[in-house]
Amino acid sequence: MVVTGAGSGIGAAICRRFAGPGVSVGMMDLDEAAAESVGKEVSASGAEVRVFTCDVSDRSDCEDAIGRIIHQFGGIDVLVNNAGITQRGPFTENRISVYEKVMAVNFFGSLYCTKAAIHSIMERKGSIIVMESVAGVTPLVGRTGYCASKHALHGLFTSLRCEIRKSGAHVMTVCPGFVATNLQDRALGANGGIASHSRSLVGRQTTPEQVAEAVYQGTLKRKPMLVLTPMGKVGYWISRLAPNLYERIMTQQFRDEISHLSSR
């Protein structure tokens, strides 16, 4: 299997959960030291591990890493597109470069890796797993760039699932809510630097390990989509059945953050 953003958070937890004797794990991450550290843990389970330094926003990096993984492991059965970044800031103040960066990592990174791996996955009737977000199927104020990238992923990969279904390959989209990772510590602010203002939370945060377990079970069952956490499921269904109500509730839940952003 191959996991992007494998050096921390959900990616690292997925590597640990899927690992075991006879499993080959290709860990892709921009932070080589972090990936190597997690790789030692994964290797202890009996898995064969290879770490590949990769900036997923760089097409040639992705193609090179995926190509080397296919060469070393003989193919790819599972690709987990997990690498991502987020941003917090009002649309009126966000620099265009913030949107370009978020799309480059979240959307194009997944596109590049999937495009490079698709023939191997189809030949092996494997699975493509895409870490979206509840924000990929609903709106979220103050994060227009993040939502745009996740909505784009949803459109791309649900359509791809239809295209490759007859080959026996599968696509599963995963929509977590708030997860306790370091993603928010690196969130981009409106000016492209690290965001300094606090963020709003709705409901209890889940753990990377809980997400990894859900992904593991969903992959075995070949689920088309996972919406995680009770709050995430409630939000998903309200947004589907009563979108105007959802927008009002969500905006109210984030009122303090919105007020802070508007008062700058």
C-alpha atoms as an extended CHARMM CRD file, in Angstrom:
* protein
*
       264  EXT
         1         1  MET       CA              0.0000000000        0.0000000000        0.0000000000  PROA      1               0.0000000000
         2         2  VAL       CA              0.9760000000        3.6540000000       -0.3860000000  PROA      2               0.0000000000
         3         3  VAL       CA              0.1200000000        6.4700000000        2.0260000000  PROA      3               0.0000000000
         4         4  THR       CA              0.8040000000       10.1530000000        1.4250000000  PROA      4               0.0000000000
         5         5  GLY       CA              1.3320000000       12.4240000000        4.4090000000  PROA      5               0.0000000000
         6         6  ALA       CA              2.4610000000        9.2870000000        6.2370000000  PROA      6               0.0000000000
         7         7  GLY       CA              4.7430000000       10.9600000000        8.7740000000  PROA      7               0.0000000000
         8         8  SER       CA              2.0920000000       12.1280000000       11.2370000000  PROA      8               0.0000000000
         9         9  GLY       CA             -1.5770000000       12.2750000000       12.1510000000  PROA      9               0.0000000000
        10        10  ILE       CA             -4.0760000000       10.2240000000       10.1920000000  PROA      10              0.0000000000
        11        11  GLY       CA             -1.4890000000        9.0560000000        7.6570000000  PROA      11              0.0000000000
        12        12  ALA       CA              0.7770000000        7.6060000000       10.3360000000  PROA      12              0.0000000000
        13        13  ALA       CA             -2.1830000000        5.9450000000       12.0770000000  PROA      13              0.0000000000
        14        14  ILE       CA             -3.3070000000        4.3500000000        8.8180000000  PROA      14              0.0000000000
        15        15  CYS       CA              0.1830000000        2.9610000000        8.2060000000  PROA      15              0.0000000000
        16        16  ARG       CA              0.1950000000        1.4010000000       11.6780000000  PROA      16              0.0000000000
        17        17  ARG       CA             -3.3080000000       -0.0610000000       11.3210000000  PROA      17              0.0000000000
        18        18  PHE       CA             -2.8030000000       -1.6320000000        7.9080000000  PROA      18              0.0000000000
        19        19  ALA       CA              0.7210000000       -2.9210000000        8.6420000000  PROA      19              0.0000000000
        20        20  GLY       CA              1.5460000000       -6.5240000000        9.4100000000  PROA      20              0.0000000000
        21        21  PRO       CA              3.5820000000       -9.4990000000        8.1610000000  PROA      21              0.0000000000
        22        22  GLY       CA              3.5200000000       -9.6880000000        4.3860000000  PROA      22              0.0000000000
        23        23  VAL       CA              2.3180000000       -6.0950000000        3.9380000000  PROA      23              0.0000000000
        24        24  SER       CA              4.4410000000       -3.6400000000        1.9510000000  PROA      24              0.0000000000
        25        25  VAL       CA              4.0250000000        0.0210000000        2.9170000000  PROA      25              0.0000000000
        26        26  GLY       CA              5.2860000000        2.9370000000        0.8500000000  PROA      26              0.0000000000
        27        27  MET       CA              5.3310000000        6.0090000000        3.0770000000  PROA      27              0.0000000000
        28        28  MET       CA              5.3830000000        9.3430000000        1.2530000000  PROA      28              0.0000000000
        29        29  ASP       CA              5.9610000000       12.5740000000        3.1750000000  PROA      29              0.0000000000
        30        30  LEU       CA              7.7490000000       15.8870000000        2.7830000000  PROA      30              0.0000000000
        31        31  ASP       CA              9.1970000000       15.4330000000        6.3020000000  PROA      31              0.0000000000
        32        32  GLU       CA             11.5890000000       12.5210000000        5.8000000000  PROA      32              0.0000000000
        33        33  ALA       CA             12.6550000000       12.3660000000        9.4570000000  PROA      33              0.0000000000
        34        34  ALA       CA              9.0700000000       12.1070000000       10.6920000000  PROA      34              0.0000000000
        35        35  ALA       CA              8.2470000000        9.4130000000        8.1440000000  PROA      35              0.0000000000
        36        36  GLU       CA             11.3840000000        7.4480000000        9.0420000000  PROA      36              0.0000000000
        37        37  SER       CA             10.4350000000        7.5610000000       12.7280000000  PROA      37              0.0000000000
        38        38  VAL       CA              6.9330000000        6.2350000000       12.0340000000  PROA      38              0.0000000000
        39        39  GLY       CA              8.4240000000        3.7490000000        9.5800000000  PROA      39              0.0000000000
        40        40  LYS       CA             10.4330000000        2.1100000000       12.3600000000  PROA      40              0.0000000000
        41        41  GLU       CA              7.2250000000        1.4730000000       14.2970000000  PROA      41              0.0000000000
        42        42  VAL       CA              5.4840000000        0.0940000000       11.2200000000  PROA      42              0.0000000000
        43        43  SER       CA              8.4460000000       -2.1760000000       10.4330000000  PROA      43              0.0000000000
        44        44  ALA       CA              8.2360000000       -3.6650000000       13.9280000000  PROA      44              0.0000000000
        45        45  SER       CA              4.8720000000       -5.1730000000       12.9520000000  PROA      45              0.0000000000
        46        46  GLY       CA              6.5770000000       -7.2470000000       10.2830000000  PROA      46              0.0000000000
        47        47  ALA       CA              5.6810000000       -5.0310000000        7.3400000000  PROA      47              0.0000000000
        48        48  GLU       CA              8.1540000000       -4.1250000000        4.6110000000  PROA      48              0.0000000000
        49        49  VAL       CA              8.5420000000       -0.3400000000        4.7140000000  PROA      49              0.0000000000
        50        50  ARG       CA             10.0410000000        2.1450000000        2.2870000000  PROA      50              0.0000000000
        51        51  VAL       CA             10.0610000000        5.8880000000        2.9120000000  PROA      51              0.0000000000
        52        52  PHE       CA              9.9640000000        8.3340000000        0.0060000000  PROA      52              0.0000000000
        53        53  THR       CA             10.5200000000       12.0610000000        0.4590000000  PROA      53              0.0000000000
        54        54  CYS       CA              7.8710000000       13.7380000000       -1.6610000000  PROA      54              0.0000000000
        55        55  ASP       CA              6.2630000000       17.1410000000       -2.0810000000  PROA      55              0.0000000000
        56        56  VAL       CA              2.8380000000       16.1120000000       -3.3740000000  PROA      56              0.0000000000
        57        57  SER       CA              2.3090000000       19.5350000000       -4.9210000000  PROA      57              0.0000000000
        58        58  ASP       CA              5.1690000000       18.6980000000       -7.2990000000  PROA      58              0.0000000000
        59        59  ARG       CA              3.9930000000       16.4840000000      -10.1460000000  PROA      59              0.0000000000
        60        60  SER       CA              7.4340000000       15.0720000000      -10.9300000000  PROA      60              0.0000000000
        61        61  ASP       CA              7.9960000000       14.2210000000       -7.2480000000  PROA      61              0.0000000000
        62        62  CYS       CA              4.7490000000       12.2370000000       -7.1870000000  PROA      62              0.0000000000
        63        63  GLU       CA              5.4320000000       10.4400000000      -10.4480000000  PROA      63              0.0000000000
        64        64  ASP       CA              8.9620000000        9.5530000000       -9.3550000000  PROA      64              0.0000000000
        65        65  ALA       CA              7.8950000000        8.2590000000       -5.9270000000  PROA      65              0.0000000000
        66        66  ILE       CA              4.9620000000        6.2340000000       -7.2690000000  PROA      66              0.0000000000
        67        67  GLY       CA              7.1490000000        4.8250000000      -10.0410000000  PROA      67              0.0000000000
        68        68  ARG       CA              9.7980000000        3.6870000000       -7.5580000000  PROA      68              0.0000000000
        69        69  ILE       CA              7.1710000000        2.1320000000       -5.3050000000  PROA      69              0.0000000000
        70        70  ILE       CA              5.6860000000        0.1450000000       -8.1920000000  PROA      70              0.0000000000
        71        71  HSD       CA              9.1780000000       -0.9820000000       -9.1930000000  PROA      71              0.0000000000
        72        72  GLN       CA             10.1630000000       -2.0670000000       -5.6640000000  PROA      72              0.0000000000
        73        73  PHE       CA              6.8690000000       -3.6300000000       -4.5870000000  PROA      73              0.0000000000
        74        74  GLY       CA              5.6770000000       -4.9120000000       -7.9450000000  PROA      74              0.0000000000
        75        75  GLY       CA              2.4820000000       -2.8560000000       -7.8840000000  PROA      75              0.0000000000
        76        76  ILE       CA              0.0420000000       -0.9530000000       -5.7070000000  PROA      76              0.0000000000
        77        77  ASP       CA             -3.0310000000       -2.5160000000       -4.1170000000  PROA      77              0.0000000000
        78        78  VAL       CA             -4.1010000000        0.4200000000       -1.9320000000  PROA      78              0.0000000000
        79        79  LEU       CA             -3.3710000000        4.1220000000       -2.4070000000  PROA      79              0.0000000000
        80        80  VAL       CA             -4.3170000000        6.4410000000        0.4520000000  PROA      80              0.0000000000
        81        81  ASN       CA             -4.3900000000       10.0900000000       -0.6270000000  PROA      81              0.0000000000
        82        82  ASN       CA             -4.0370000000       11.6390000000        2.8010000000  PROA      82              0.0000000000
        83        83  ALA       CA             -1.5320000000       14.5340000000        2.5350000000  PROA      83              0.0000000000
        84        84  GLY       CA             -3.2040000000       17.8780000000        3.0400000000  PROA      84              0.0000000000
        85        85  ILE       CA             -3.1280000000       21.3720000000        4.4880000000  PROA      85              0.0000000000
        86        86  THR       CA             -5.8220000000       23.7550000000        5.6660000000  PROA      86              0.0000000000
        87        87  GLN       CA             -6.3680000000       27.5050000000        5.9270000000  PROA      87              0.0000000000
        88        88  ARG       CA             -8.3630000000       29.9140000000        8.0500000000  PROA      88              0.0000000000
        89        89  GLY       CA             -9.2250000000       33.3790000000        6.8640000000  PROA      89              0.0000000000
        90        90  PRO       CA            -12.0050000000       35.4510000000        5.2720000000  PROA      90              0.0000000000
        91        91  PHE       CA            -12.3340000000       35.3510000000        1.5060000000  PROA      91              0.0000000000
        92        92  THR       CA            -12.0780000000       39.1280000000        1.2970000000  PROA      92              0.0000000000
        93        93  GLU       CA             -8.6210000000       39.0540000000        2.8810000000  PROA      93              0.0000000000
        94        94  ASN       CA             -7.1550000000       35.7660000000        1.6420000000  PROA      94              0.0000000000
        95        95  ARG       CA             -4.3790000000       36.1220000000       -0.8820000000  PROA      95              0.0000000000
        96        96  ILE       CA             -4.8160000000       34.2010000000       -4.1260000000  PROA      96              0.0000000000
        97        97  SER       CA             -1.5670000000       32.4030000000       -3.2940000000  PROA      97              0.0000000000
        98        98  VAL       CA             -3.3100000000       30.7700000000       -0.3170000000  PROA      98              0.0000000000
        99        99  TYR       CA             -5.8770000000       29.1800000000       -2.6290000000  PROA      99              0.0000000000
       100       100  GLU       CA             -3.1690000000       28.1010000000       -5.0480000000  PROA      100             0.0000000000
       101       101  LYS       CA             -1.1810000000       26.4270000000       -2.2670000000  PROA      101             0.0000000000
       102       102  VAL       CA             -4.1590000000       24.6310000000       -0.7560000000  PROA      102             0.0000000000
       103       103  MET       CA             -5.3240000000       23.3710000000       -4.1430000000  PROA      103             0.0000000000
       104       104  ALA       CA             -1.7840000000       22.3150000000       -5.0770000000  PROA      104             0.0000000000
       105       105  VAL       CA             -1.4480000000       20.0860000000       -2.0210000000  PROA      105             0.0000000000
       106       106  ASN       CA             -4.9850000000       18.8570000000       -1.3810000000  PROA      106             0.0000000000
       107       107  PHE       CA             -6.3460000000       18.4870000000       -4.8950000000  PROA      107             0.0000000000
       108       108  PHE       CA             -3.4530000000       18.2550000000       -7.3220000000  PROA      108             0.0000000000
       109       109  GLY       CA             -1.3700000000       16.1310000000       -4.9370000000  PROA      109             0.0000000000
       110       110  SER       CA             -4.0930000000       13.4890000000       -4.9190000000  PROA      110             0.0000000000
       111       111  LEU       CA             -4.5720000000       13.8330000000       -8.6680000000  PROA      111             0.0000000000
       112       112  TYR       CA             -0.8540000000       13.4200000000       -9.4140000000  PROA      112             0.0000000000
       113       113  CYS       CA             -0.4420000000       10.3400000000       -7.2160000000  PROA      113             0.0000000000
       114       114  THR       CA             -3.6110000000        8.6840000000       -8.4660000000  PROA      114             0.0000000000
       115       115  LYS       CA             -2.7860000000        9.3380000000      -12.1040000000  PROA      115             0.0000000000
       116       116  ALA       CA              0.6500000000        7.7920000000      -11.6430000000  PROA      116             0.0000000000
       117       117  ALA       CA             -0.7400000000        4.7270000000       -9.8470000000  PROA      117             0.0000000000
       118       118  ILE       CA             -4.0540000000        4.1520000000      -11.6210000000  PROA      118             0.0000000000
       119       119  HSD       CA             -3.0350000000        1.4440000000      -14.0890000000  PROA      119             0.0000000000
       120       120  SER       CA             -1.3290000000       -0.6250000000      -11.3940000000  PROA      120             0.0000000000
       121       121  ILE       CA             -4.3420000000       -0.2690000000       -9.0980000000  PROA      121             0.0000000000
       122       122  MET       CA             -6.7660000000       -1.2570000000      -11.8560000000  PROA      122             0.0000000000
       123       123  GLU       CA             -4.6650000000       -4.2640000000      -12.8520000000  PROA      123             0.0000000000
       124       124  ARG       CA             -4.6270000000       -5.4590000000       -9.2320000000  PROA      124             0.0000000000
       125       125  LYS       CA             -8.2960000000       -4.5790000000       -8.6100000000  PROA      125             0.0000000000
       126       126  GLY       CA             -7.1280000000       -2.4070000000       -5.7570000000  PROA      126             0.0000000000
       127       127  SER       CA             -8.5160000000        0.5200000000       -3.7950000000  PROA      127             0.0000000000
       128       128  ILE       CA             -8.0400000000        4.2790000000       -3.8660000000  PROA      128             0.0000000000
       129       129  ILE       CA             -8.8180000000        5.9570000000       -0.5510000000  PROA      129             0.0000000000
       130       130  VAL       CA             -9.2810000000        9.7160000000       -0.4590000000  PROA      130             0.0000000000
       131       131  MET       CA             -9.2120000000       11.6570000000        2.7870000000  PROA      131             0.0000000000
       132       132  GLU       CA            -11.7700000000       14.3580000000        2.1400000000  PROA      132             0.0000000000
       133       133  SER       CA            -13.6380000000       16.0150000000        5.0150000000  PROA      133             0.0000000000
       134       134  VAL       CA            -17.1910000000       16.8130000000        5.9630000000  PROA      134             0.0000000000
       135       135  ALA       CA            -16.1480000000       20.1690000000        4.4720000000  PROA      135             0.0000000000
       136       136  GLY       CA            -15.9070000000       18.3560000000        1.1370000000  PROA      136             0.0000000000
       137       137  VAL       CA            -19.6730000000       17.9000000000        1.0080000000  PROA      137             0.0000000000
       138       138  THR       CA            -20.8570000000       20.8970000000        3.0610000000  PROA      138             0.0000000000
       139       139  PRO       CA            -19.9110000000       24.6030000000        3.3400000000  PROA      139             0.0000000000
       140       140  LEU       CA            -17.6530000000       25.8910000000        6.1220000000  PROA      140             0.0000000000
       141       141  VAL       CA            -17.1550000000       29.6060000000        6.7160000000  PROA      141             0.0000000000
       142       142  GLY       CA            -13.6590000000       31.0170000000        7.0400000000  PROA      142             0.0000000000
       143       143  ARG       CA            -12.1890000000       28.1250000000        5.0570000000  PROA      143             0.0000000000
       144       144  THR       CA            -13.2560000000       28.7670000000        1.4790000000  PROA      144             0.0000000000
       145       145  GLY       CA             -9.9560000000       27.4960000000        0.0740000000  PROA      145             0.0000000000
       146       146  TYR       CA             -9.9970000000       24.3040000000        2.1310000000  PROA      146             0.0000000000
       147       147  CYS       CA            -13.6280000000       23.6190000000        1.2160000000  PROA      147             0.0000000000
       148       148  ALA       CA            -12.9430000000       24.2790000000       -2.4560000000  PROA      148             0.0000000000
       149       149  SER       CA            -10.1140000000       21.7390000000       -2.4990000000  PROA      149             0.0000000000
       150       150  LYS       CA            -12.1740000000       19.0930000000       -0.7140000000  PROA      150             0.0000000000
       151       151  HSD       CA            -15.2400000000       19.6420000000       -2.8840000000  PROA      151             0.0000000000
       152       152  ALA       CA            -12.9730000000       19.2600000000       -5.9050000000  PROA      152             0.0000000000
       153       153  LEU       CA            -11.6650000000       15.9700000000       -4.5410000000  PROA      153             0.0000000000
       154       154  HSD       CA            -15.2210000000       14.7440000000       -4.0400000000  PROA      154             0.0000000000
       155       155  GLY       CA            -16.1660000000       15.5090000000       -7.6190000000  PROA      155             0.0000000000
       156       156  LEU       CA            -13.0300000000       13.9560000000       -9.0820000000  PROA      156             0.0000000000
       157       157  PHE       CA            -13.0190000000       10.7300000000       -7.1150000000  PROA      157             0.0000000000
       158       158  THR       CA            -16.7380000000        9.9440000000       -7.1010000000  PROA      158             0.0000000000
       159       159  SER       CA            -16.6170000000       10.3350000000      -10.8800000000  PROA      159             0.0000000000
       160       160  LEU       CA            -13.4810000000        8.1900000000      -11.0990000000  PROA      160             0.0000000000
       161       161  ARG       CA            -15.2150000000        5.4670000000       -9.1010000000  PROA      161             0.0000000000
       162       162  CYS       CA            -17.8520000000        5.2510000000      -11.8220000000  PROA      162             0.0000000000
       163       163  GLU       CA            -15.2180000000        5.0840000000      -14.5630000000  PROA      163             0.0000000000
       164       164  ILE       CA            -13.1380000000        2.2600000000      -13.0770000000  PROA      164             0.0000000000
       165       165  ARG       CA            -15.8670000000        0.1670000000      -11.4350000000  PROA      165             0.0000000000
       166       166  LYS       CA            -15.9060000000       -2.4230000000      -14.2290000000  PROA      166             0.0000000000
       167       167  SER       CA            -12.1840000000       -3.0270000000      -13.7820000000  PROA      167             0.0000000000
       168       168  GLY       CA            -12.7990000000       -4.2980000000      -10.2470000000  PROA      168             0.0000000000
       169       169  ALA       CA            -10.9130000000       -1.3860000000       -8.6860000000  PROA      169             0.0000000000
       170       170  HSD       CA            -12.5900000000        0.7190000000       -6.0250000000  PROA      170             0.0000000000
       171       171  VAL       CA            -12.6540000000        4.2930000000       -4.6970000000  PROA      171             0.0000000000
       172       172  MET       CA            -13.6160000000        5.1890000000       -1.1330000000  PROA      172             0.0000000000
       173       173  THR       CA            -13.9800000000        8.7860000000        0.0200000000  PROA      173             0.0000000000
       174       174  VAL       CA            -13.5610000000        9.4710000000        3.7460000000  PROA      174             0.0000000000
       175       175  CYS       CA            -15.1240000000       12.4830000000        5.4530000000  PROA      175             0.0000000000
       176       176  PRO       CA            -13.8510000000       13.0130000000        9.0010000000  PROA      176             0.0000000000
       177       177  GLY       CA            -14.9980000000       15.9010000000       11.1410000000  PROA      177             0.0000000000
       178       178  PHE       CA            -12.5520000000       17.4910000000       13.5600000000  PROA      178             0.0000000000
       179       179  VAL       CA             -9.5580000000       15.2290000000       14.2450000000  PROA      179             0.0000000000
       180       180  ALA       CA             -6.8560000000       15.7940000000       16.8780000000  PROA      180             0.0000000000
       181       181  THR       CA             -3.7950000000       16.1920000000       14.6380000000  PROA      181             0.0000000000
       182       182  ASN       CA             -1.1760000000       18.8850000000       14.0260000000  PROA      182             0.0000000000
       183       183  LEU       CA             -2.9440000000       19.9860000000       10.8280000000  PROA      183             0.0000000000
       184       184  GLN       CA             -4.4060000000       23.0790000000       12.4610000000  PROA      184             0.0000000000
       185       185  ASP       CA             -1.0360000000       24.0930000000       13.8880000000  PROA      185             0.0000000000
       186       186  ARG       CA              0.1270000000       24.6160000000       10.3180000000  PROA      186             0.0000000000
       187       187  ALA       CA             -3.0640000000       26.2020000000        8.9370000000  PROA      187             0.0000000000
       188       188  LEU       CA             -2.3980000000       29.0200000000        6.4990000000  PROA      188             0.0000000000
       189       189  GLY       CA             -3.6550000000       32.4690000000        7.4070000000  PROA      189             0.0000000000
       190       190  ALA       CA             -5.0140000000       35.0310000000        4.9720000000  PROA      190             0.0000000000
       191       191  ASN       CA             -1.5280000000       36.3550000000        4.1930000000  PROA      191             0.0000000000
       192       192  GLY       CA             -0.0490000000       32.9100000000        3.4910000000  PROA      192             0.0000000000
       193       193  GLY       CA              1.7510000000       32.6020000000        6.8400000000  PROA      193             0.0000000000
       194       194  ILE       CA              0.6820000000       30.3840000000        9.7290000000  PROA      194             0.0000000000
       195       195  ALA       CA             -2.7220000000       31.4380000000       11.0790000000  PROA      195             0.0000000000
       196       196  SER       CA             -2.4370000000       33.0120000000       14.5370000000  PROA      196             0.0000000000
       197       197  HSD       CA             -6.1050000000       33.2260000000       15.5330000000  PROA      197             0.0000000000
       198       198  SER       CA             -7.8870000000       30.4130000000       17.3540000000  PROA      198             0.0000000000
       199       199  ARG       CA            -10.2750000000       28.1080000000       15.5480000000  PROA      199             0.0000000000
       200       200  SER       CA            -13.8160000000       27.0350000000       16.3500000000  PROA      200             0.0000000000
       201       201  LEU       CA            -14.6710000000       23.4180000000       17.1930000000  PROA      201             0.0000000000
       202       202  VAL       CA            -18.0180000000       21.6720000000       16.8750000000  PROA      202             0.0000000000
       203       203  GLY       CA            -18.4440000000       18.4660000000       18.8520000000  PROA      203             0.0000000000
       204       204  ARG       CA            -15.7200000000       16.2560000000       20.2680000000  PROA      204             0.0000000000
       205       205  GLN       CA            -12.5470000000       15.6930000000       18.2690000000  PROA      205             0.0000000000
       206       206  THR       CA            -11.8790000000       12.1380000000       17.1590000000  PROA      206             0.0000000000
       207       207  THR       CA             -8.4200000000       10.5600000000       17.1500000000  PROA      207             0.0000000000
       208       208  PRO       CA             -6.2580000000        9.5390000000       14.1850000000  PROA      208             0.0000000000
       209       209  GLU       CA             -6.4560000000        5.9560000000       15.4470000000  PROA      209             0.0000000000
       210       210  GLN       CA            -10.2600000000        6.0020000000       15.3390000000  PROA      210             0.0000000000
       211       211  VAL       CA            -10.1630000000        7.3300000000       11.7950000000  PROA      211             0.0000000000
       212       212  ALA       CA             -7.6040000000        4.6770000000       10.7910000000  PROA      212             0.0000000000
       213       213  GLU       CA             -9.7770000000        1.8920000000       12.1920000000  PROA      213             0.0000000000
       214       214  ALA       CA            -12.8030000000        3.1630000000       10.2730000000  PROA      214             0.0000000000
       215       215  VAL       CA            -10.7330000000        3.4110000000        7.0920000000  PROA      215             0.0000000000
       216       216  TYR       CA             -9.4030000000       -0.1270000000        7.5680000000  PROA      216             0.0000000000
       217       217  GLN       CA            -12.8670000000       -1.6030000000        8.0390000000  PROA      217             0.0000000000
       218       218  GLY       CA            -14.3230000000        0.4740000000        5.2210000000  PROA      218             0.0000000000
       219       219  THR       CA            -11.6010000000       -0.7090000000        2.8530000000  PROA      219             0.0000000000
       220       220  LEU       CA            -12.2870000000       -4.3520000000        3.6780000000  PROA      220             0.0000000000
       221       221  LYS       CA            -15.9960000000       -3.8150000000        2.9810000000  PROA      221             0.0000000000
       222       222  ARG       CA            -15.3260000000       -1.6150000000       -0.0420000000  PROA      222             0.0000000000
       223       223  LYS       CA            -17.5480000000        1.1610000000        1.1910000000  PROA      223             0.0000000000
       224       224  PRO       CA            -18.0700000000        4.0120000000       -1.2830000000  PROA      224             0.0000000000
       225       225  MET       CA            -18.0340000000        6.7350000000        1.3690000000  PROA      225             0.0000000000
       226       226  LEU       CA            -17.4260000000        7.1040000000        5.1000000000  PROA      226             0.0000000000
       227       227  VAL       CA            -18.8080000000       10.0060000000        7.1040000000  PROA      227             0.0000000000
       228       228  LEU       CA            -17.2230000000        9.8390000000       10.5460000000  PROA      228             0.0000000000
       229       229  THR       CA            -18.2910000000       10.9300000000       14.0500000000  PROA      229             0.0000000000
       230       230  PRO       CA            -21.8840000000       11.4690000000       15.2310000000  PROA      230             0.0000000000
       231       231  MET       CA            -21.6180000000       15.2360000000       14.7270000000  PROA      231             0.0000000000
       232       232  GLY       CA            -20.2550000000       14.7410000000       11.2280000000  PROA      232             0.0000000000
       233       233  LYS       CA            -23.1370000000       12.4380000000       10.3070000000  PROA      233             0.0000000000
       234       234  VAL       CA            -25.7320000000       14.8290000000       11.7070000000  PROA      234             0.0000000000
       235       235  GLY       CA            -24.1670000000       17.7210000000        9.8020000000  PROA      235             0.0000000000
       236       236  TYR       CA            -24.0090000000       15.7150000000        6.5960000000  PROA      236             0.0000000000
       237       237  TRP       CA            -27.6820000000       14.7830000000        6.6540000000  PROA      237             0.0000000000
       238       238  ILE       CA            -28.9170000000       18.2260000000        7.6820000000  PROA      238             0.0000000000
       239       239  SER       CA            -26.8960000000       19.7370000000        4.8190000000  PROA      239             0.0000000000
       240       240  ARG       CA            -28.4890000000       17.2680000000        2.3910000000  PROA      240             0.0000000000
       241       241  LEU       CA            -32.0770000000       17.5820000000        3.5990000000  PROA      241             0.0000000000
       242       242  ALA       CA            -32.1900000000       21.2160000000        4.7400000000  PROA      242             0.0000000000
       243       243  PRO       CA            -29.2030000000       23.1110000000        3.3080000000  PROA      243             0.0000000000
       244       244  ASN       CA            -30.4150000000       26.5700000000        4.3480000000  PROA      244             0.0000000000
       245       245  LEU       CA            -30.8890000000       25.3890000000        7.9270000000  PROA      245             0.0000000000
       246       246  TYR       CA            -27.4290000000       23.8340000000        7.9090000000  PROA      246             0.0000000000
       247       247  GLU       CA            -25.8460000000       27.0850000000        6.7190000000  PROA      247             0.0000000000
       248       248  ARG       CA            -27.5240000000       29.0450000000        9.4860000000  PROA      248             0.0000000000
       249       249  ILE       CA            -26.5340000000       26.5520000000       12.1950000000  PROA      249             0.0000000000
       250       250  MET       CA            -22.9470000000       26.2740000000       10.9410000000  PROA      250             0.0000000000
       251       251  THR       CA            -22.5390000000       30.0470000000       10.7160000000  PROA      251             0.0000000000
       252       252  GLN       CA            -23.8680000000       30.4160000000       14.2440000000  PROA      252             0.0000000000
       253       253  GLN       CA            -21.4830000000       27.7490000000       15.5430000000  PROA      253             0.0000000000
       254       254  PHE       CA            -18.5600000000       29.6530000000       14.0630000000  PROA      254             0.0000000000
       255       255  ARG       CA            -19.7980000000       33.1110000000       15.0640000000  PROA      255             0.0000000000
       256       256  ASP       CA            -16.8940000000       33.8570000000       17.4250000000  PROA      256             0.0000000000
       257       257  GLU       CA            -14.2670000000       33.0190000000       14.8250000000  PROA      257             0.0000000000
       258       258  ILE       CA            -16.1430000000       34.9470000000       12.1380000000  PROA      258             0.0000000000
       259       259  SER       CA            -16.4510000000       37.9530000000       14.4450000000  PROA      259             0.0000000000
       260       260  HSD       CA            -12.7280000000       37.8680000000       15.1460000000  PROA      260             0.0000000000
       261       261  LEU       CA            -11.8720000000       37.6660000000       11.4620000000  PROA      261             0.0000000000
       262       262  SER       CA            -14.2740000000       40.4610000000       10.5400000000  PROA      262             0.0000000000
       263       263  SER       CA            -12.9320000000       42.7970000000       13.2060000000  PROA      263             0.0000000000
       264       264  ARG       CA             -9.3390000000       42.6800000000       12.0080000000  PROA      264             0.0000000000
